[in-house]
Amino acid sequence: MNKEHPNIEVLKRLDLTNLVASTEVIAEDFVWHYFNPELPDLEGDYFGLSGLMDFFKKLSDLTTDTFKINPLSITPMGDEIVVVHVKDTMLLKGNQMEVDAVVVWSIFDGLIKEAWDIPAVRTATVIKS
């Protein structure tokens, strides 16, 4: 039987809907990097658990609590990096949207140290109702 990569096990303990419950897997010096020139008010670096909570609060406010993460794949790369492909859905500026994104996680000694959230903004899809 194949054993799951230990860094995937760490990510599975991360609950982005309840970050306070995930404190044991987030390093004190954690940094979240968000790249999105289409959302300049949200783009930037967020530090520590409080920074990550601030990022998701801003995103929730911007999308009127409609933002959802739908993981599609997770791939460990070596001993530190895990790449997750997601399709995010949300209501943004009055449009129902879908956008592919990758999040590159750096996990060291069982703690999430850093993450880069990179949405594919040029191919975001407006869903017609």
Secondary structure, DSSP 4 states (H G I P E B T S, - for coil): -PPPPHHHHHHHT--TT-GGGGGGGEEEEEEEEE--TT-TTT-EEEEHHHHHHHHHHHHHHHTTT--EEEEEEEEEETTTEEEEEEEEEEEETTEEEEEEEEEEEEEETTEEEEEEEEE-GGG-EEPP-
